[in-house]
Structure formats: structure tokens, C-alpha cells
Amino acid sequence: MKARALIPGAVRVLAPVLAVAVALGVSALALLAIGESPVATFSAMLRYAARLDSVVSILNRAIPLFLSGLAVAVGFRTGLFNIGVEGQYRLAALVAAWAGALVVLPAGVHLVVVVAIGMAVGALWAGLAGLLKVWRGVHEVISTIMLNFVATGLAAYLLAEHFREQAVAGDLQIKTAELPASALMPTLNWALRALGLELRRGSHLQGFLLVCVLAGLGFWLLLSRTRFGFDLRASGLNPEAARASGVDQRRMVVATMLLSGAFAGLVGASQLVGFFHRYTIDFPQGLGFAGIAVALLGRNNPVGIALAALLFGFLDRSAQILDLEDVPKEITTIIQGVIILAVVIAGQIAWRVARRRQAVAVSEQVRRQEAAA
């Protein structure tokens, strides 16, 4: 985005750190207001999160948040706001679940096909918003919000009328057929056992964690080491200069939305092949909107997004212990909300300070040139 080039790297890193500190401070005041000890509460959350099963749960929870953050960050880096990740990943998961249950393929190949279908559906659905922007001038925020509603209705219709598994007696749940074992992502429990760690029965470290690593690396390489990534970043930083240098802005908008939608498709695929193995009406919701917060806190950088996803995963997991401690678990929601608000405010303050410093530097340079003349 335009402001990003004006903000020094140290300030960009400091802003989310300060946001987390402010969130902890506000949460501490909220705890004191209800008669609870902030130190005892935060200590209980940390102790619970340090358990092996909690660490695995945090990593599993961070997987879709990280991928959703990447989907949003791609748009941000081009000056676009894809708020439609929610509808994109849910529709992608539905079609991938239905198609994956129809075919019989070898293990590994079947998994790749299901994930590829999810990415393709997410990309195509997001591409509609890109086409609406370049053809009709429809702002992507408006189009992606509306496409979320369309995706929700379309998914409900397809699931109920066309993709629904034939129900057996007594089973009233609306769902697709279950994916065969060849289409499922293996767990990483073997890696934990190699380290001498043993999870409780029923706990799994999801193998899609490796896909996240590859996705983050691919995101960084694409944006930092390719001509397409340079054009994409240039379009976000200065569209006029990018256009003058020969970048096709219309093509870049569509390409960015397709790429963002492909990452959104990975969000749905991660839940499908790693957790649920079919699409139901209870398929996870809210991951697309959470990705916006993760991308903002992570400053659109894959490493920052990973840390933000882990933080949100930690808050979701540690909230479970608060009920046992007679502390309202909504305190974690307060922390998340304040983090988002604080990081936006901190970013705006840093941008204004950088703009002011740049204006002073330019004025000083002009004054020196005039004095020399």
C-alpha cells in the first residue's frame, strides 16, 4: 500500500508489538474491573498453552488463519481489499469435497487433486470481483461482501439439492459424502514421536502445516523475487508510476484477485482434508474475517502473519482454561479486538509521522538548493 513505503522498517515492526502491549493493558484493566487478577489470569493461560496438546492445538488453529492472512495480504500489497475470503473458502471446500468423493485416485494424487480443486474454485470466485472492478468499476470491497452472501446461498443450495449424501435412517445431518483415505492429509505425529513426544489418543498435528510453510515461502518468493511480484507491489505503492512503466493495471487487478482467491481455497482445503473430511452445514465459519486481523497484525509479511496466526491460535486455545478458573473467556475476545484497533491506529500514526518527516526533509533540501543557487 502507498503508506507502507513511507514507514521505516523498525516502525512497522514496533507497531504490532505496541498493539499487543496495549491490548494486554486494556485486558488487565477489564480483569481488575471484574475483580480478577490479571497476573493470575495471564499466568494460567500461559501454563495451559505450554502443554504439548495445547501447543499442537495452537499450531492446528493457526493453519487456516495463516492461509487466510496470506489471502488478504496479497490484496493489500496491491492496494486491494479482498473481504470475500469467507465466501471463497467455504464454496471452495464444498466443491472440493463433492468432487473429491466422486473420483478414485491413488493416495497423494487424490489429495493434490482435491486441494487443486479448492484453489481453483476460490480463485475463480475471487476473480469475479476482479472482473467487476476492471470492467464496471465496482469497488472490490462492495463486490466481495456481496459475493460472500451469494456464496453462502449458493453453497446451501448445492449442498441441499445436488451435493448431499444420501441420508441413512436416523441421520438428519446435511453433508457431502466422506472423502476416501487417499484424499486425506497425513498427520505429523510421526515427527513428534521421532522427537520423543507422544500425544494423547485422538490428538494430531496436522500435515497441512507443511503446506503453510511452502505457501509462505512461495508468497515471499513471488512478491520479492519475480517480475510479477515487483509489478504487484509497484501497483500497490504507486499505481500511476506503475502504469507509466508499462504495468497493465487491469490485468494486475484480476491476477491479484485470482491469487488471493487461490490462497482462500487453501483455507477450505486445509479444513477439509485435515479435519472434517467432508462438507457439512457446520463447516467452520469466520476464518476469512479473522484473516483480515491476522494480515493487519502481521503487516502483510509472511513471517509476521505466521506470528499473528500463532497469537490468535494461542488466544483461542487458552480461552478454554478460563472457564475452569471462573474467569470470563470473553477476555480473549477483548484482547483480539483491541489488538486490531491498536494496530490500525499505530499504523496510521506511524504513517503520519513518516509523512511529516518526509515533508520536512524535502523542504530542507529545497531550502539548501535555493541557498546554493
C-alpha positions as CSV (number, residue, x, y, z in Angstrom):
1,M,0.0,0.0,0.0
2,K,1.1,3.6,-0.5
3,A,1.7,4.3,3.1
4,R,4.0,1.3,3.6
5,A,6.9,2.7,1.6
6,L,7.0,5.8,3.8
7,I,7.1,3.9,7.1
8,P,10.6,2.8,8.3
9,G,11.1,-0.9,8.9
10,A,11.6,-0.5,12.6
11,V,8.4,1.4,13.0
12,R,6.4,-1.3,11.0
13,V,7.7,-3.9,13.4
14,L,7.2,-1.8,16.5
15,A,3.5,-1.0,15.7
16,P,2.1,-4.6,16.1
17,V,4.3,-5.1,19.2
18,L,2.8,-2.0,20.8
19,A,-0.7,-3.1,19.7
20,V,-0.3,-6.3,21.6
21,A,1.1,-4.5,24.7
22,V,-1.9,-2.1,24.6
23,A,-4.3,-5.0,24.3
24,L,-2.8,-6.7,27.3
25,G,-3.0,-3.4,29.2
26,V,-6.7,-2.9,28.4
27,S,-7.5,-6.5,29.2
28,A,-5.7,-6.2,32.5
29,L,-7.9,-3.2,33.3
30,A,-11.0,-5.2,32.3
31,L,-10.0,-8.0,34.6
32,L,-9.4,-5.6,37.5
33,A,-12.8,-4.1,36.9
34,I,-14.5,-7.5,37.5
35,G,-12.3,-8.4,40.5
36,E,-9.9,-10.8,38.8
37,S,-6.1,-10.7,39.0
38,P,-4.5,-10.0,35.6
39,V,-1.3,-11.7,36.6
40,A,-3.1,-14.9,37.7
41,T,-5.2,-15.0,34.6
42,F,-2.4,-14.5,32.1
43,S,-0.2,-17.0,34.0
44,A,-3.0,-19.6,33.8
45,M,-3.3,-19.0,30.1
46,L,0.4,-19.4,29.5
47,R,0.6,-22.6,31.7
48,Y,-2.2,-24.2,29.8
49,A,-0.8,-23.2,26.4
50,A,2.6,-24.7,27.3
51,R,1.2,-28.2,27.4
52,L,2.1,-30.4,24.5
53,D,-1.6,-31.0,23.5
54,S,-2.1,-27.2,23.7
55,V,0.9,-26.5,21.5
56,V,-0.3,-28.9,18.9
57,S,-3.8,-27.4,19.1
58,I,-2.4,-23.9,18.7
59,L,-0.5,-24.9,15.6
60,N,-3.6,-26.6,14.1
61,R,-5.7,-23.5,14.8
62,A,-3.0,-21.3,13.2
63,I,-3.0,-23.2,9.9
64,P,-6.2,-21.7,8.4
65,L,-5.6,-18.3,10.0
66,F,-2.2,-18.1,8.4
67,L,-3.5,-19.1,4.9
68,S,-6.4,-16.7,5.3
69,G,-4.0,-13.9,6.3
70,L,-1.9,-14.6,3.1
71,A,-5.1,-14.4,1.0
72,V,-5.9,-10.9,2.5
73,A,-2.3,-9.8,2.4
74,V,-1.9,-10.4,-1.4
75,G,-4.7,-7.9,-2.0
76,F,-3.3,-5.4,0.5
77,R,0.1,-5.5,-1.2
78,T,-1.7,-4.4,-4.5
79,G,-3.9,-1.8,-2.8
80,L,-6.9,-4.1,-2.9
81,F,-9.1,-5.2,0.0
82,N,-10.4,-8.8,-0.5
83,I,-13.0,-9.0,2.2
84,G,-14.6,-12.1,0.4
85,V,-12.2,-14.8,1.7
86,E,-15.0,-16.1,3.8
87,G,-17.3,-17.0,0.9
88,Q,-14.4,-18.1,-1.3
89,Y,-13.0,-20.7,1.1
90,R,-16.5,-22.1,2.0
91,L,-17.5,-22.5,-1.6
92,A,-14.1,-24.0,-2.5
93,A,-14.4,-26.5,0.3
94,L,-17.9,-27.6,-0.8
95,V,-17.0,-28.2,-4.4
96,A,-13.7,-29.9,-3.5
97,A,-15.5,-32.2,-1.0
98,W,-18.1,-33.2,-3.6
99,A,-15.6,-33.7,-6.4
100,G,-13.1,-35.5,-4.3
101,A,-15.7,-38.0,-3.1
102,L,-16.6,-38.8,-6.7
103,V,-13.3,-39.9,-8.1
104,V,-11.0,-42.8,-7.2
105,L,-7.3,-42.0,-7.4
106,P,-4.0,-43.2,-5.9
107,A,-3.1,-41.8,-2.5
108,G,-1.2,-38.5,-2.8
109,V,-2.6,-37.8,-6.3
110,H,-6.1,-37.8,-4.9
111,L,-5.0,-35.3,-2.2
112,V,-3.4,-33.0,-4.7
113,V,-6.5,-33.1,-6.9
114,V,-8.8,-32.1,-4.0
115,V,-6.5,-29.3,-2.9
116,A,-6.1,-28.1,-6.5
117,I,-9.9,-28.0,-7.0
118,G,-10.3,-26.0,-3.8
119,M,-7.7,-23.5,-5.0
120,A,-9.3,-23.2,-8.5
121,V,-12.8,-22.6,-7.1
122,G,-11.5,-20.0,-4.7
123,A,-9.6,-18.3,-7.4
124,L,-12.5,-18.2,-9.8
125,W,-14.9,-16.8,-7.2
126,A,-12.5,-14.1,-6.2
127,G,-11.8,-13.4,-9.9
128,L,-15.4,-12.4,-10.4
129,A,-14.7,-9.4,-8.1
130,G,-11.6,-8.6,-10.1
131,L,-13.5,-8.6,-13.4
132,L,-16.3,-6.5,-11.9
133,K,-13.7,-3.9,-10.9
134,V,-11.9,-3.7,-14.2
135,W,-15.0,-3.9,-16.4
136,R,-17.6,-2.0,-14.5
137,G,-15.6,-0.1,-11.8
138,V,-17.2,-1.9,-8.9
139,H,-15.1,-1.4,-5.8
140,E,-13.8,-4.8,-4.6
141,V,-15.0,-4.2,-1.0
142,I,-18.6,-3.9,-2.2
143,S,-18.4,-6.8,-4.7
144,T,-16.6,-9.2,-2.3
145,I,-19.0,-8.5,0.5
146,M,-22.0,-9.2,-1.8
147,L,-20.3,-12.3,-3.2
148,N,-20.0,-13.6,0.3
149,F,-23.7,-13.6,0.6
150,V,-24.1,-15.2,-2.9
151,A,-21.5,-17.9,-2.0
152,T,-23.4,-18.7,1.2
153,G,-26.7,-19.1,-0.6
154,L,-25.2,-21.0,-3.5
155,A,-23.4,-23.4,-1.2
156,A,-26.5,-24.0,0.8
157,Y,-28.5,-24.7,-2.4
158,L,-25.8,-27.0,-3.9
159,L,-25.4,-28.9,-0.7
160,A,-29.1,-29.5,-0.1
161,E,-30.1,-30.2,-3.7
162,H,-27.1,-31.7,-5.5
163,F,-24.1,-32.5,-3.4
164,R,-25.9,-34.0,-0.4
165,E,-25.0,-37.6,0.6
166,Q,-28.0,-40.0,0.6
167,A,-29.1,-39.9,4.2
168,V,-29.5,-43.2,6.1
169,A,-32.2,-43.8,8.6
170,G,-32.0,-41.6,11.6
171,D,-29.2,-39.3,10.1
172,L,-30.7,-35.9,9.6
173,Q,-27.4,-34.0,9.0
174,I,-26.9,-32.4,5.6
175,K,-23.5,-33.3,4.4
176,T,-21.4,-34.4,1.4
177,A,-20.0,-37.9,1.1
178,E,-16.9,-38.5,3.2
179,L,-13.6,-38.2,1.4
180,P,-11.7,-41.5,1.0
181,A,-8.5,-42.1,2.9
182,S,-6.5,-41.5,-0.3
183,A,-7.6,-37.8,-0.3
184,L,-6.7,-37.1,3.3
185,M,-3.6,-35.3,4.6
186,P,-1.4,-37.5,6.8
187,T,-0.6,-36.2,10.2
188,L,2.8,-35.2,11.5
189,N,2.5,-37.3,14.7
190,W,5.5,-39.4,13.4
191,A,7.7,-36.3,13.6
192,L,6.7,-35.8,17.2
193,R,7.4,-39.4,18.1
194,A,10.8,-39.0,16.5
195,L,11.4,-36.2,18.9
196,G,10.3,-38.4,21.8
197,L,6.9,-36.7,22.2
198,E,3.7,-38.7,22.4
199,L,0.3,-37.1,22.0
200,R,-2.8,-38.3,23.8
201,R,-5.1,-40.6,21.8
202,G,-7.2,-38.6,19.3
203,S,-4.7,-35.7,19.1
204,H,-3.0,-35.0,15.8
205,L,-0.6,-32.5,14.4
206,Q,-2.0,-31.7,11.0
207,G,0.2,-32.3,8.0
208,F,-1.1,-29.2,6.3
209,L,1.4,-27.3,8.5
210,L,4.0,-28.2,5.8
211,V,1.7,-26.7,3.1
212,C,1.6,-23.5,5.2
213,V,5.4,-23.4,5.2
214,L,5.5,-23.8,1.4
215,A,2.7,-21.3,0.9
216,G,4.5,-18.7,3.0
217,L,7.8,-19.3,1.2
218,G,6.0,-19.1,-2.2
219,F,4.3,-15.9,-1.2
220,W,7.7,-14.3,-0.3
221,L,9.4,-15.6,-3.4
222,L,6.6,-14.5,-5.7
223,L,6.4,-11.0,-4.3
224,S,10.1,-10.4,-3.7
225,R,11.9,-12.3,-6.4
226,T,9.8,-12.2,-9.5
227,R,8.8,-9.5,-12.1
228,F,5.2,-10.2,-11.4
229,G,5.7,-9.6,-7.7
230,F,7.5,-6.3,-8.5
231,D,4.7,-5.2,-10.7
232,L,2.2,-6.2,-8.0
233,R,4.0,-4.2,-5.3
234,A,4.5,-1.3,-7.6
235,S,0.8,-1.2,-8.3
236,G,0.0,-1.0,-4.6
237,L,2.7,1.6,-3.8
238,N,2.2,3.9,-6.7
239,P,-0.4,3.0,-9.4
240,E,0.4,6.0,-11.5
241,A,4.1,5.2,-11.7
242,A,3.5,1.6,-12.3
243,R,1.1,2.4,-15.2
244,A,3.7,4.8,-16.6
245,S,6.3,2.0,-16.5
246,G,4.1,-0.3,-18.6
247,V,2.2,-2.3,-15.9
248,D,-1.3,-3.3,-17.1
249,Q,-3.4,-2.2,-14.1
250,R,-6.5,-4.1,-15.3
251,R,-4.5,-7.3,-15.7
252,M,-2.8,-6.9,-12.3
253,V,-6.1,-6.4,-10.5
254,V,-7.6,-9.6,-11.9
255,A,-4.4,-11.6,-11.4
256,T,-4.2,-10.4,-7.8
257,M,-7.8,-11.4,-7.0
258,L,-7.2,-14.8,-8.6
259,L,-4.1,-15.3,-6.5
260,S,-5.9,-14.1,-3.3
261,G,-8.8,-16.5,-4.1
262,A,-6.3,-19.4,-4.6
263,F,-4.9,-18.8,-1.1
264,A,-8.5,-18.7,0.2
265,G,-9.2,-22.0,-1.4
266,L,-6.3,-23.4,0.6
267,V,-8.1,-22.3,3.7
268,G,-11.1,-24.5,2.9
269,A,-8.9,-27.4,1.7
270,S,-6.9,-27.4,5.0
271,Q,-10.1,-27.9,7.0
272,L,-11.4,-30.4,4.5
273,V,-8.5,-32.8,4.2
274,G,-7.1,-32.3,7.6
275,F,-10.0,-32.1,10.0
276,F,-13.6,-32.7,8.7
277,H,-13.1,-34.9,5.7
278,R,-16.5,-33.8,4.3
279,Y,-18.5,-30.6,4.0
280,T,-21.4,-30.1,6.4
281,I,-23.6,-27.2,7.4
282,D,-21.3,-26.9,10.5
283,F,-18.2,-26.3,8.4
284,P,-16.0,-23.6,10.2
285,Q,-17.1,-20.0,9.7
286,G,-15.3,-16.7,10.4
287,L,-11.8,-17.8,9.2
288,G,-11.9,-15.3,6.3
289,F,-12.7,-12.3,8.6
290,A,-10.1,-13.5,11.1
291,G,-7.6,-13.5,8.3
292,I,-8.1,-9.7,7.9
293,A,-7.0,-9.2,11.5
294,V,-4.1,-11.6,11.1
295,A,-2.9,-9.8,7.9
296,L,-3.1,-6.4,9.6
297,L,-1.2,-7.5,12.7
298,G,1.4,-9.3,10.6
299,R,1.9,-6.2,8.4
300,N,1.3,-8.3,5.2
301,N,4.6,-10.1,5.8
302,P,4.6,-14.0,5.8
303,V,6.7,-14.1,9.0
304,G,4.5,-11.5,10.7
305,I,1.4,-13.3,9.5
306,A,2.6,-16.6,10.9
307,L,3.3,-15.0,14.3
308,A,-0.1,-13.3,14.3
309,A,-1.8,-16.6,13.4
310,L,0.0,-18.3,16.3
311,L,-1.0,-15.5,18.7
312,F,-4.7,-15.8,17.7
313,G,-4.4,-19.6,17.9
314,F,-3.0,-19.2,21.4
315,L,-5.8,-16.9,22.5
316,D,-8.5,-19.4,21.1
317,R,-6.9,-22.3,22.9
318,S,-6.1,-20.6,26.2
319,A,-9.7,-19.3,26.4
320,Q,-10.7,-22.9,27.3
321,I,-8.9,-22.8,30.7
322,L,-10.6,-19.5,31.7
323,D,-13.9,-21.2,32.3
324,L,-12.3,-23.6,34.8
325,E,-10.7,-20.5,36.5
326,D,-14.0,-18.8,36.8
327,V,-12.8,-16.0,34.5
328,P,-15.0,-14.9,31.6
329,K,-13.4,-16.3,28.5
330,E,-14.6,-13.3,26.6
331,I,-11.4,-11.6,27.8
332,T,-9.6,-13.2,24.9
333,T,-12.1,-11.6,22.5
334,I,-11.3,-8.2,24.1
335,I,-7.6,-8.9,23.5
336,Q,-8.2,-9.7,19.9
337,G,-10.4,-6.7,19.3
338,V,-8.1,-4.2,21.0
339,I,-5.1,-5.7,19.0
340,I,-6.9,-5.0,15.7
341,L,-7.9,-1.5,16.8
342,A,-4.5,-0.6,18.2
343,V,-2.5,-1.9,15.2
344,V,-4.6,0.2,12.8
345,I,-4.2,3.3,14.9
346,A,-0.5,2.7,15.4
347,G,-0.1,2.2,11.6
348,Q,-1.9,5.4,10.9
349,I,0.2,7.3,13.5
350,A,3.4,5.9,12.0
351,W,2.3,6.8,8.5
352,R,1.5,10.4,9.5
353,V,4.8,10.8,11.4
354,A,6.7,9.4,8.3
355,R,4.9,11.8,6.0
356,R,5.7,14.8,8.2
357,R,9.3,13.8,8.4
358,Q,9.5,13.4,4.6
359,A,7.9,16.8,4.1
360,V,10.4,18.4,6.4
361,A,13.3,16.6,4.6
362,V,12.0,17.8,1.2
363,S,11.6,21.4,2.5
364,E,15.1,21.3,3.9
365,Q,16.5,20.0,0.6
366,V,14.7,22.7,-1.4
367,R,16.0,25.4,1.0
368,R,19.6,24.2,0.6
369,Q,19.3,24.2,-3.2
370,E,17.9,27.7,-3.2
371,A,20.7,28.9,-0.9
372,A,23.3,27.3,-3.1
373,A,21.8,29.0,-6.2
